[in-house]
Amino acid sequence: MSSCVRRVLNVSLGLLITYLSIPVVLNLLSSRQVMNTSFNSLRIVNTYGAFGRTHNSKSREKGTSSLDPNDPTAVWEEFEFKCKPGDLRRRPCLISPYHYRLDWLMWFAAFQTYEQNEWIIHLAGKLLAQEEETLSLLATNPFAGRDPPRRW
Protein backbone atom coordinates (compact mmCIF):
# COMPACT_ATOMS: atom_id res chain seq x y z
CA MET A 1 0.00 0.00 0.00
CA SER A 2 1.46 3.39 -0.94
CA SER A 3 2.14 5.94 1.75
CA CYS A 4 -0.38 8.34 0.19
CA VAL A 5 -3.20 5.77 0.41
CA ARG A 6 -2.18 4.89 3.97
CA ARG A 7 -2.17 8.57 4.95
CA VAL A 8 -5.66 9.10 3.46
CA LEU A 9 -6.90 5.98 5.28
CA ASN A 10 -5.41 7.15 8.61
CA VAL A 11 -6.88 10.65 8.27
CA SER A 12 -10.28 9.20 7.29
CA LEU A 13 -10.29 6.87 10.27
CA GLY A 14 -9.24 9.74 12.55
CA LEU A 15 -12.08 11.91 11.24
CA LEU A 16 -14.58 9.05 11.70
CA ILE A 17 -13.51 8.51 15.32
CA THR A 18 -13.61 12.27 15.98
CA TYR A 19 -17.12 12.47 14.52
CA LEU A 20 -18.29 9.46 16.54
CA SER A 21 -16.74 10.94 19.68
CA ILE A 22 -18.88 14.10 19.67
CA PRO A 23 -21.86 12.58 21.55
CA VAL A 24 -19.46 10.87 23.97
CA VAL A 25 -17.69 14.12 24.81
CA LEU A 26 -21.01 15.95 25.17
CA ASN A 27 -22.18 13.20 27.53
CA LEU A 28 -19.01 13.39 29.62
CA LEU A 29 -19.43 17.16 29.98
CA SER A 30 -23.11 16.85 30.87
CA SER A 31 -24.38 17.13 34.43
CA ARG A 32 -26.73 14.22 33.59
CA GLN A 33 -24.00 11.87 32.47
CA VAL A 34 -25.07 8.47 31.12
CA MET A 35 -22.58 5.76 32.07
CA ASN A 36 -21.46 2.63 30.26
CA THR A 37 -23.31 3.51 27.08
CA SER A 38 -22.52 3.06 23.42
CA PHE A 39 -23.61 5.98 21.24
CA ASN A 40 -23.40 4.37 17.80
CA SER A 41 -24.04 1.06 16.15
CA LEU A 42 -20.36 0.53 15.33
CA ARG A 43 -19.50 0.57 19.06
CA ILE A 44 -16.12 2.10 18.27
CA VAL A 45 -16.50 4.95 20.74
CA ASN A 46 -18.46 4.72 23.97
CA THR A 47 -18.42 5.81 27.59
CA TYR A 48 -16.93 3.83 30.36
CA GLY A 49 -18.39 6.05 33.01
CA ALA A 50 -17.51 4.14 36.15
CA PHE A 51 -15.61 7.16 37.46
CA GLY A 52 -18.03 9.91 36.51
CA ARG A 53 -18.82 10.66 40.14
CA THR A 54 -17.85 8.02 42.63
CA HIS A 55 -17.62 9.13 46.21
CA ASN A 56 -17.09 12.06 48.50
CA SER A 57 -13.73 13.47 47.47
CA LYS A 58 -13.42 15.18 50.85
CA SER A 59 -12.57 11.89 52.55
CA ARG A 60 -8.85 11.29 52.32
CA GLU A 61 -6.33 9.07 54.01
CA LYS A 62 -4.95 11.16 56.83
CA GLY A 63 -3.09 10.71 60.08
CA THR A 64 -2.63 12.83 63.19
CA SER A 65 -0.11 12.98 66.00
CA SER A 66 -2.67 14.57 68.29
CA LEU A 67 -3.47 12.77 71.55
CA ASP A 68 -7.15 13.54 71.00
CA PRO A 69 -8.21 13.10 67.37
CA ASN A 70 -11.57 14.76 68.14
CA ASP A 71 -9.85 17.94 69.32
CA PRO A 72 -10.76 20.73 66.85
CA THR A 73 -7.13 21.88 66.92
CA ALA A 74 -5.83 18.42 65.91
CA VAL A 75 -3.79 18.63 62.73
CA TRP A 76 -4.57 15.92 60.21
CA GLU A 77 -1.94 15.33 57.54
CA GLU A 78 -2.62 13.54 54.28
CA PHE A 79 -0.81 10.46 53.04
CA GLU A 80 -0.43 10.90 49.27
CA PHE A 81 -0.67 7.83 47.07
CA LYS A 82 1.42 7.54 43.92
CA CYS A 83 -1.45 7.60 41.44
CA LYS A 84 -4.69 7.90 43.40
CA PRO A 85 -6.37 11.29 42.94
CA GLY A 86 -5.39 13.67 45.71
CA ASP A 87 -3.73 17.07 45.56
CA LEU A 88 -5.42 19.02 42.76
CA ARG A 89 -2.16 20.84 42.00
CA ARG A 90 -0.34 17.57 41.34
CA ARG A 91 0.00 16.45 37.76
CA PRO A 92 -2.02 13.28 37.00
CA CYS A 93 -0.17 10.01 36.95
CA LEU A 94 -0.03 8.31 33.56
CA ILE A 95 0.61 4.59 33.94
CA SER A 96 -1.89 3.05 31.56
CA PRO A 97 -2.68 0.21 31.09
CA TYR A 98 -1.51 -0.70 34.60
CA HIS A 99 -2.54 0.64 38.00
CA TYR A 100 -0.75 0.85 41.30
CA ARG A 101 -2.59 -1.87 43.16
CA LEU A 102 -2.88 -0.11 46.53
CA ASP A 103 -4.14 3.09 44.91
CA TRP A 104 -6.70 1.07 42.95
CA LEU A 105 -7.86 -0.86 46.02
CA MET A 106 -8.16 2.31 48.12
CA TRP A 107 -10.27 3.93 45.44
CA PHE A 108 -12.83 1.11 45.50
CA ALA A 109 -12.68 0.49 49.25
CA ALA A 110 -14.32 3.89 49.68
CA PHE A 111 -17.57 2.35 48.40
CA GLN A 112 -17.73 -0.15 51.25
CA THR A 113 -17.15 -0.42 54.98
CA TYR A 114 -13.90 -1.45 56.62
CA GLU A 115 -15.55 -4.74 57.60
CA GLN A 116 -15.81 -5.55 53.90
CA ASN A 117 -12.15 -4.62 53.40
CA GLU A 118 -10.30 -5.97 56.42
CA TRP A 119 -6.96 -5.31 54.72
CA ILE A 120 -7.48 -1.59 55.45
CA ILE A 121 -7.14 -2.28 59.18
CA HIS A 122 -3.79 -3.96 58.55
CA LEU A 123 -2.70 -1.09 56.29
CA ALA A 124 -3.60 1.45 58.97
CA GLY A 125 -1.62 -0.52 61.55
CA LYS A 126 1.43 -0.60 59.27
CA LEU A 127 1.16 3.13 58.61
CA LEU A 128 0.85 3.83 62.34
CA ALA A 129 3.96 1.69 62.90
CA GLN A 130 5.74 3.52 60.04
CA GLU A 131 6.68 0.23 58.35
CA GLU A 132 9.14 1.05 55.55
CA GLU A 133 7.82 -1.52 53.06
CA THR A 134 4.30 -0.14 53.40
CA LEU A 135 5.45 3.48 53.24
CA SER A 136 7.29 2.70 49.99
CA LEU A 137 3.86 2.14 48.39
CA LEU A 138 2.96 5.77 49.04
CA ALA A 139 4.06 8.93 47.26
CA THR A 140 4.59 10.89 50.48
CA ASN A 141 4.79 10.27 54.20
CA PRO A 142 3.83 13.42 56.09
CA PHE A 143 5.39 11.96 59.24
CA ALA A 144 8.86 11.27 57.80
CA GLY A 145 11.54 12.11 60.36
CA ARG A 146 8.96 12.71 63.08
CA ASP A 147 6.96 10.68 65.54
CA PRO A 148 4.52 8.35 63.79
CA PRO A 149 0.82 9.23 63.70
CA ARG A 150 -1.31 8.17 66.64
CA ARG A 151 -4.48 7.83 64.61
CA TRP A 152 -5.29 7.18 60.97
Helices and strands as residue ranges (DSSP letters): H 3-29, E 62-64, E 76-78, H 101-109, G 114-116, H 119-128, H 132-135
